[in-house]
Amino acid sequence: MTVQVEGAPVAVVTGGSRGIGAAVVLALARQGWDLCFSYVSNVAAAESTAAQVRDLGRRAVTVQADVADRAALARLFAAADQAYGRLDALVNNAGIVGGVHSILDADDAHLTSLFRTNVLSQFFCVQEAARRMSTQRGGRGGSIVNLSSAAARHGGMPNEAHYAASKGAIDSFTVALAKELAPHGLRVNAVRPGLIRTDIHDAHGGQELVDRIGPTVPIGRAGTAEEVAEVVAFLAGPLSGYMHGAVVDVSGGR
Ligand code: NAP
C-alpha cells in the first residue's frame, strides 16, 4: 500500500546496500518512500540497490558511513537533510556477528568494537533522527525500527555471546525508547529476525550452515531478507500506527 502524505516520506536506513537492509530499502521504495541509506565498503552493492530504487520511481541517496563512526553518521543524516529536507523514519539495520569467539578468548578491543557497531550505533542514529523528527523540536514526528535478533532470546550460535548480548541490548533499548520518545511524536519498534539467508552467515559457516539449520526451524526453512523487510516497512509506516514498544519476531517459530 502506498503511503498517503503530502510529498514522499523519507527514511534513513543503515546498511542498505545488501541483505535485509537492501530489502527494506526496496520495500519502502515500493510503498512510495524516498531513501537515504548507508553502506560501509561495498559501493557496487549500494549503487545497485539505489538503481533499483530509481527504477521504482523513487529517489535514493547512498552514503559511505561506518555506523561505529559518529562523524560518519552525522554525514549520513546531513545527506538526507540536503537531498530531501525532511525525515519520517529511521531503520537501524546495520549489524555484524563479530566473529566466533569463546568468552574465554574474547579480548577487550573486540568486545568494545562489536558493541559500538551493534549497539552504540543505534543510540547515535536515534539521537540524529529524533533531534530532526521530534515534535518538541519542530519536527513532524515519525518512526524508528531497530533490528534486533532472535539470538537475544535463544542465545545465538555457539561462541557468539557477544552478538546475542548486543541484540538483547537492542530489545531493552527499544522498550525504553518507546516510553521516552512517545511525547516527541515518535513510535519505536524492533524486529527480531531468526535464521535469514544473507551474507552475514559468512562469519560462521556461510550458506552451508543456513542449509543445515534451516530444516530445524519450526517452519522448516530459513527466511528471506524480503520476508523480514515487509515487516520492517510495515512498522516504519502509518499502517502500524498503534504499534509502539513492540519487539516483533520474524523467525519462522524459532
Ligand atoms: P548482511 O547481509 O551482512 O548485510 C549487512 C549490511 O550492513 C550491508 O549493507 C553492509 O554494508 C552493512 N554494514 C555492515 N557493517 C557496517 C558498518 N560498520 N557500518 C555501516 N554499514 C555496515 O547482514 P543482514 O543479515 O542483512 O543483517 C542485517 C541486520 O539484521 C543486522 O543488524 C543483523 O544483526 C540482523 N539480523 C540478521 C539475521 C540473519 O540471519 N541474517 C538474523 C537476525 C538479525 P556493505 O555492503 O558495505 O558491507
Residues whose N, C-alpha, C, O or C-beta is under 5 A from the ligand:
A	BS01	NAP	G15 G16 S17 R18 G19 I20 G21 S38 Y39 V40 S41 N42 A45 A65 D66 V67 A68 N93 A94 G95 I96 T117 L147 S148 S149 A150 P193 G194 L195 I196 T198 D199 I200
